[in-house]
């Protein structure tokens, strides 16, 4: 599996988690459970929150 495919799957999973429980702390813990670094987890959180705001604004 390519790294961009893995990232996409992780982001989709985190987006589902965030939409059901919109708390950054819980989202960060989920990202860290995936075995990513702190900076990658924070990047995932920013990306997921932006995507969620786009969904909510529709």
C-alpha positions, 0 to 999 in steps of 0.5 A, a space after each residue: 500500500 502506498 503511503 498516500 493511500 494509507 494517509 487517505 484511509 487514516 484521514 477518512 477514519 479520523 473524520 468519521 471519529 471526529 464527526 461522531 465525537 468532535 473533540 480534538 483530544 479524543 481525535 489526537 489519541 486516535 491518531 496516536 494509536 495509529 503509531 504516528 508521530 506527534 507532528 503527523 497527528 497534529 497535521 491529521 487533526 488540522 486536516 480532519 477539522 478543515 474537512 469537517 467544517 466543509 461538510 458542516 457548511 454544506 
